[in-house]
Amino acid sequence: MDPYKFEQLVVDLLFAMGYGGSRAEAAQVTQKSNDHGIDGIISQDRLGLDVIYVQAKRWQSTVGREPIQSFVGALAGKHASKGVFITTSDFHKNAIEYARGVTHKIILIDGPRLAQLMIEHGVGVSTVRTIAIKRVDSDYFEEG
C-alpha cells in the first residue's frame, strides 16, 4: 500500500472508532511533504474540543526510540499533549519505555493490534459469509 494511502487508512480507522464528528470536519490527513512529523489530525470528540495527532509508519522493521522522540517533538511543536503512533510492524522495548515515560499521552499501536482494530471496526475488510447456528431455546418450552 502506498504510504499516503496508509495514512488515510489510519485516519479512516480512528474515525470508524468514533473519534471526531462529521468525516469532513473531524479527520484529515496532513499534506504529503513538510508535515512536520504529523501524518493526520482527528478530533477526539464530536465537538472538536481536543485533537489527536497521528503518526503512521508502514514499516517492516521494528520502530525504535528515535521515531517516537521525533513524534513527541512534533507534538510539542503543535502544543499538543496527545498522539497516536501506528505502525504495521512492532515497537522496540526502548520505544515503549520512552513513550510511557514522557508527559505527553502517546498511544502505540503495532501491526497485530492495527489488524485487530481494522477487523473490529470494519475498515479495509469485508464480510465474506455469516453463519447462524441455531439451538433449541429450552426456556421457551418450560411450563410455568
C-alpha positions as a Markdown table, in Angstrom:
| # | Residue | x | y | z |
|---|---|---|---|---|
| 1 | Met | 0.0 | 0.0 | 0.0 |
| 2 | Asp | 1.2 | 3.5 | -0.9 |
| 3 | Pro | 2.4 | 5.3 | 2.3 |
| 4 | Tyr | 0.0 | 8.1 | 1.8 |
| 5 | Lys | -2.9 | 5.7 | 1.4 |
| 6 | Phe | -1.8 | 4.0 | 4.6 |
| 7 | Glu | -2.0 | 7.4 | 6.4 |
| 8 | Gln | -5.6 | 7.7 | 5.1 |
| 9 | Leu | -6.4 | 4.2 | 6.3 |
| 10 | Val | -5.2 | 5.1 | 9.8 |
| 11 | Val | -7.3 | 8.3 | 9.9 |
| 12 | Asp | -10.3 | 6.3 | 8.5 |
| 13 | Leu | -9.8 | 3.7 | 11.2 |
| 14 | Leu | -9.8 | 6.3 | 14.0 |
| 15 | Phe | -12.9 | 7.9 | 12.5 |
| 16 | Ala | -14.6 | 4.5 | 12.4 |
| 17 | Met | -13.6 | 4.0 | 16.1 |
| 18 | Gly | -15.8 | 7.0 | 16.9 |
| 19 | Tyr | -13.3 | 9.9 | 17.0 |
| 20 | Gly | -14.5 | 13.2 | 15.5 |
| 21 | Gly | -17.9 | 14.3 | 14.3 |
| 22 | Ser | -18.5 | 14.6 | 10.6 |
| 23 | Arg | -15.9 | 13.0 | 8.3 |
| 24 | Ala | -15.1 | 16.2 | 6.5 |
| 25 | Glu | -14.5 | 18.3 | 9.7 |
| 26 | Ala | -13.1 | 15.8 | 12.1 |
| 27 | Ala | -10.5 | 13.7 | 10.3 |
| 28 | Gln | -7.8 | 14.8 | 7.9 |
| 29 | Val | -4.5 | 13.6 | 6.5 |
| 30 | Thr | -1.8 | 16.2 | 6.5 |
| 31 | Gln | 0.0 | 17.4 | 3.4 |
| 32 | Lys | 2.4 | 14.9 | 1.9 |
| 33 | Ser | 5.5 | 17.0 | 2.4 |
| 34 | Asn | 6.5 | 19.3 | 5.2 |
| 35 | Asp | 4.0 | 17.7 | 7.6 |
| 36 | His | 6.4 | 18.3 | 10.5 |
| 37 | Gly | 6.1 | 14.8 | 11.8 |
| 38 | Ile | 2.3 | 14.7 | 11.8 |
| 39 | Asp | 0.5 | 12.5 | 9.3 |
| 40 | Gly | -3.1 | 13.0 | 10.5 |
| 41 | Ile | -5.2 | 15.0 | 12.8 |
| 42 | Ile | -8.5 | 13.9 | 14.2 |
| 43 | Ser | -10.9 | 15.4 | 16.7 |
| 44 | Gln | -11.1 | 13.5 | 20.0 |
| 45 | Asp | -14.8 | 14.3 | 20.3 |
| 46 | Arg | -17.7 | 15.4 | 18.1 |
| 47 | Leu | -17.4 | 19.0 | 19.1 |
| 48 | Gly | -13.7 | 19.2 | 18.3 |
| 49 | Leu | -12.7 | 20.3 | 21.8 |
| 50 | Asp | -9.5 | 18.5 | 21.6 |
| 51 | Val | -7.5 | 17.0 | 18.8 |
| 52 | Ile | -5.3 | 13.9 | 18.5 |
| 53 | Tyr | -2.2 | 14.0 | 16.3 |
| 54 | Val | -1.3 | 10.8 | 14.3 |
| 55 | Gln | 1.9 | 9.4 | 13.0 |
| 56 | Ala | 1.6 | 6.4 | 10.7 |
| 57 | Lys | 4.5 | 4.2 | 9.6 |
| 58 | Arg | 4.2 | 1.5 | 7.1 |
| 59 | Trp | 7.4 | -0.3 | 8.1 |
| 60 | Gln | 8.7 | -3.8 | 8.2 |
| 61 | Ser | 11.5 | -3.1 | 10.7 |
| 62 | Thr | 10.9 | -2.5 | 14.4 |
| 63 | Val | 10.2 | 1.1 | 15.4 |
| 64 | Gly | 12.8 | 2.3 | 17.9 |
| 65 | Arg | 13.0 | 5.2 | 20.3 |
| 66 | Glu | 14.1 | 7.8 | 17.8 |
| 67 | Pro | 10.9 | 8.0 | 15.7 |
| 68 | Ile | 8.9 | 8.2 | 18.9 |
| 69 | Gln | 11.1 | 11.0 | 20.2 |
| 70 | Ser | 10.7 | 12.8 | 16.9 |
| 71 | Phe | 6.9 | 12.4 | 17.2 |
| 72 | Val | 6.9 | 13.8 | 20.7 |
| 73 | Gly | 8.9 | 16.8 | 19.4 |
| 74 | Ala | 6.3 | 17.3 | 16.7 |
| 75 | Leu | 3.6 | 17.2 | 19.3 |
| 76 | Ala | 5.5 | 19.8 | 21.4 |
| 77 | Gly | 5.7 | 22.0 | 18.3 |
| 78 | Lys | 1.9 | 21.9 | 18.0 |
| 79 | His | 1.4 | 22.5 | 21.7 |
| 80 | Ala | -0.3 | 19.1 | 21.8 |
| 81 | Ser | -0.5 | 16.6 | 24.6 |
| 82 | Lys | -1.9 | 13.6 | 22.9 |
| 83 | Gly | -0.8 | 11.4 | 20.0 |
| 84 | Val | -1.2 | 8.0 | 18.4 |
| 85 | Phe | 1.7 | 6.3 | 16.7 |
| 86 | Ile | 0.6 | 3.5 | 14.4 |
| 87 | Thr | 2.9 | 1.1 | 12.6 |
| 88 | Thr | 2.5 | -2.1 | 10.5 |
| 89 | Ser | 5.5 | -3.6 | 12.3 |
| 90 | Asp | 6.2 | -3.6 | 16.1 |
| 91 | Phe | 7.9 | -1.4 | 18.7 |
| 92 | His | 11.3 | -1.9 | 20.3 |
| 93 | Lys | 11.3 | -2.1 | 24.1 |
| 94 | Asn | 13.1 | 1.2 | 24.3 |
| 95 | Ala | 10.4 | 2.9 | 22.2 |
| 96 | Ile | 7.7 | 1.6 | 24.5 |
| 97 | Glu | 9.6 | 2.6 | 27.6 |
| 98 | Tyr | 10.2 | 6.1 | 26.2 |
| 99 | Ala | 6.5 | 6.6 | 25.3 |
| 100 | Arg | 5.5 | 5.6 | 28.8 |
| 101 | Gly | 8.0 | 8.0 | 30.4 |
| 102 | Val | 7.1 | 11.3 | 28.6 |
| 103 | Thr | 4.5 | 13.7 | 29.9 |
| 104 | His | 2.6 | 13.5 | 26.6 |
| 105 | Lys | 0.0 | 10.8 | 26.2 |
| 106 | Ile | 1.3 | 8.6 | 23.4 |
| 107 | Ile | -0.6 | 5.5 | 22.3 |
| 108 | Leu | 1.4 | 2.9 | 20.4 |
| 109 | Ile | -0.4 | 0.6 | 18.0 |
| 110 | Asp | 1.6 | -2.2 | 16.4 |
| 111 | Gly | 0.7 | -4.3 | 13.3 |
| 112 | Pro | -1.3 | -7.0 | 15.1 |
| 113 | Arg | -3.3 | -4.5 | 17.1 |
| 114 | Leu | -3.9 | -2.5 | 13.9 |
| 115 | Ala | -5.2 | -5.5 | 12.1 |
| 116 | Gln | -7.4 | -6.4 | 15.1 |
| 117 | Leu | -8.9 | -2.8 | 15.2 |
| 118 | Met | -9.5 | -2.8 | 11.4 |
| 119 | Ile | -11.4 | -6.1 | 11.7 |
| 120 | Glu | -13.3 | -4.9 | 14.7 |
| 121 | His | -14.4 | -1.6 | 13.1 |
| 122 | Gly | -14.8 | -2.8 | 9.5 |
| 123 | Val | -12.1 | -0.8 | 7.9 |
| 124 | Gly | -10.4 | -2.3 | 4.9 |
| 125 | Val | -12.2 | -5.6 | 5.4 |
| 126 | Ser | -15.4 | -7.1 | 4.1 |
| 127 | Thr | -17.6 | -9.9 | 5.3 |
| 128 | Val | -17.5 | -12.9 | 3.1 |
| 129 | Arg | -20.0 | -15.1 | 4.8 |
| 130 | Thr | -22.1 | -15.1 | 8.0 |
| 131 | Ile | -23.2 | -18.3 | 9.6 |
| 132 | Ala | -26.0 | -18.5 | 12.2 |
| 133 | Ile | -26.1 | -21.6 | 14.3 |
| 134 | Lys | -29.4 | -22.3 | 16.0 |
| 135 | Arg | -30.2 | -24.3 | 19.1 |
| 136 | Val | -33.5 | -25.1 | 20.9 |
| 137 | Asp | -34.4 | -22.5 | 23.5 |
| 138 | Ser | -35.4 | -24.6 | 26.4 |
| 139 | Asp | -36.7 | -21.6 | 28.3 |
| 140 | Tyr | -39.3 | -21.1 | 25.6 |
| 141 | Phe | -40.7 | -24.6 | 26.2 |
| 142 | Glu | -40.7 | -24.5 | 30.0 |
| 143 | Glu | -44.1 | -24.8 | 31.8 |
| 144 | Gly | -44.6 | -22.3 | 34.5 |
